[in-house]
Amino acid sequence: MDLKLKDKVVVVTGAAGLKGSIGETIVQALANEGAIPVIVCRNDRGFGYEKELKERGIDALFVKTDLSDHNQIKKAAESIKNKYGKIDALINNVGVNDGAGLDASVDDFMYSLKLNMVSFFAMTKFCLPMLKKAKGTILNIGSKVALTGQGGTSGYAASKGGVLGLTREWAVDLIKFGIRSNAIIIAESWTPAYKAWIETLDNGEEKLKSIVKKIPFENRMTTPQEIADQCLFTISEKSSHTTGQFIIVDGGYVHLDRSLLTE
């Protein structure tokens, strides 16, 4: 299926993670479709990713940005404007489950909000003129923690709940400009960060098996590629009448009947 993303300028925040992370996988999927990926992230890996993409003959840009700092976000938007003048899609992907729970300081909680939610607002605000020019689309990457809670991560839970609220608010706000706003909600996905977390546990292998067997569809974790594929479809014109939606890519983990898990 041709998603008609060729030469579309697509901004992805938090996309300079390790190879196989969700953001990096989205960027590679965009490149494979002929889109122009713009990576906005604080990690210097982005320079390497930009170089790799250009060596493949793909137009790409990395803008090093601390996404907890709205002034840096504003400068990033200006850099994108100076090079491309428009944005066809903005994928707000940054997210760190930082464990800022009730025992954390207020400053730690506020930082979590800045990184995991305020960055979504700031990126969208400063990129909006370019999105309007292209009648672009916004896609926010959310988490099941917003729907289920997790324990010990108030900042992340509040942020991701707020992201879902912003998704619907922007869908209403931006209808008049022909801009769609949706969210992808992720549960258990086998990313480098997830693997690193499992490896910190004394009973990591047992914990992983316990999680996997609770995922109803095929008893396996969602792959980053499956998330990337859903993202690309959602920002494409093949999804042209979908807005204000929470699309849950989780193998039924959050919502399906618990009786499916009975052994």
N, C-alpha and C positions, 0 to 999 in steps of 0.2 A: 504494500500500500504506500503510495506516494503521499507523504504528509505535507508536501509543499512548503517545507521549512528552508529550502535552499536560499542562501543569501539573507536570511532573516537574522537580525541582530537580537541575540538572546543573552540577557544578563543573568548570571547565576552567582548568588552570594555564598560564602563559605565553601567554595568549590576547589580549594587547594589542599584538601585533606590527603591522606594517604591513598595510593592506588587502590581502587576497589571501594572507596568511600562513596556515599550516595552522591554528593556533589560532583566528585571527579567522574563518576560513572555517567551522570547526566551530561557533563561536558563532552565526554567521548561519544555518547549517543548523538548529541547535537552535531558534532563534527562529522559523524558518519552519514548524517542526513544532509550535509552540505550547508548547515547553518553557520553563523558567525558567533562563536562562544565568547562572552566577555566574563572573565573570572574576577570577582571582587572578594578579596580575602586578605587576612593579615599574614598568612604563611608564605614564606619565600619559595615554597615549592611551586607556587604559581608562575614564577619566572621560567622554571623548567618546563612546565606544562605548555606555556605559551610558545616556547622554542620548539618543543616536540610537534605541536600542531602546525606551526609555520613550516617546519621541515617536511610536513605531509602536504604542503601547498594549501593549507587552510588559513584563512584570515582569522586572527584571534587576538585578544587583548587581555593582559593581566593588569589590574589596578590594585596595588597593595594598599589595603585599607583596614584599619581597626574598626570593626563594625559596632563596637560599643561607643564610638565617638561620632556624634552626628556631624561635626565639622568636617571630619575626614570623609564621611559619606557624601556630604555636599560636594567636596572636591572631586570625589570619584565620579559623581554624576556629571560634573563639568568636563572631566577628561573624556567620558564616553560621548558627550555632546560634541566636543571638539573633533573627535575622530569620525563618528558615524552620524551624528545629527538626529538620530531617531532610535527608538527601542521597540522592537516588535513583541518582545515578551520579557517579563521580569519574573524570575524564579527566586523568591526569598527562601533560601535553603539553610541559612546558618542556624545552628542549634547545638547547645552543649548542656547535657543533663548533669549539672554541676553539684547536685546534692546540697543546695542551699535550703535546708529545712528549718524547722522552728527553732532549732538550737543555733542557727547561723546569726551573724550580725545583720542589722538592718542594711548596712552598707553592702554586704554580700548579696542580700536579697535584691537590693536596688540594681546592683551590677548585673545580676541574672536577668532582670527585666530589661535592662538596657540592651544586652547582647541578644536575647532570645525573642524580644517583642518590639522594643523601641526601634531597633535596627530595621525591622520590617516597615514600620511607619515612615522612618526617615528615608529609606531607599525609595519607597513608593512616592513619597512627597516630592523628592528632588528629581526623580525620573519621570514624574507625571507629564510634564510638557512634551517630552519625547514620546511617551506612550500615547498621548492624545494625537500627536502628529501622525503616528502609524496606525491608530485605532488598535492598539496592542492589547495584550492580555497579561493578567497578574496571576501567578500561581504561588501559593504559600505552602511550605512543607510543614505539616503539623505532626503531632504525636498522640498516640492513644492515651498518654498520661493526662491529656486535657479532658478525656472522657471517663477514665477509670480511676485516676489517682495512681500513686505508686507508693508513697510513703517516703519521707525524708528528703523531699525535693520540691518544697513550696514554690521557690522562685521559678523553676522550670515549668511546673504545673500551671502556675498563674500565667506565665508567659504564653504557653501554648494554648491555654483557654482563651486568652486575649487575642491571639492570632486568629482563632476561629471567629471570634466576634468581629474583628477587623475585616476578615474575608467577606462576611455577609454585608457589613456596612459599606465596604467599597463596591460591592456588586450593585447596591442600591445607588450610591453616590455617582457611579461612573456609567450607568446605563445610557445617559444622555450623550456620552462621548463614544459610545460603541465599544467600550472596554469591558471585558469579562474578568471576573475575579472568582477564583476557586481555590480549594485547599486539598492537598493529598495528605491523608492521615496514615502514618506508619506505626506498626506495632513491633514485631520481632524480626529484625533484618540482620543477616550475617555480614556485618561490616568489620573493618579492622578495629574500630573502637569497641564493638561488641566482643570481638575475640579477645582484645586486651583486657576487658572487664572480666570475662570468664577466667582468664589466666591468673587473675589476682585472687581468685577464690580457692580455698583449700579443697573444696569439693566441686571444682569447676565442671568436670566431666559429668558428674551426677546432676548438677544443677542444669546444665545444658540439655541433657536427656529429658529432665523433668519439664522444661519449657517446651521443647520440641514436640513432645507427645501431647501437649495441650493445644496445639495448632490443628484445628479440625481438618483442613484441606491438605491431604497428603502428608500430614505430620512432619512438616518441614518449615524452615524459616523462609521468609520472603527474600528473594535475592535483590541486591541493588539494581541489577539490570531490569528486573520486573518493575521496580519503582520508576526507573528512568523511562522505560517504555510507556508507562501510564502518564508520566509527566509530558512526554513529547506529544502523545495523542491529545492530551487535554489542552495544550497550548496551540494545537494546530487547528486549521479551519475545518478539519473533520469533526471537531467538537464545538462547532460555531454557535450552537444555541444552548450551551451549558454555562450557567453562571450562578454564583452563590451556593455552590455545592461542596460538600465534604465527601471526598472520594476515598474510601478506606481500602487500602491495599494490604491485607493482613491474613489471607487464607482463612478468614472467618474467626480469627482469634478473639475479637472483642464482642461480637454480637450473636454468634450462633449458639443454639441450644446446648447447654452443658451436658445433656444426656449423650451427646455425641462422644463425650470423653469417658464414658463409663466403660471400664475394662471388664 
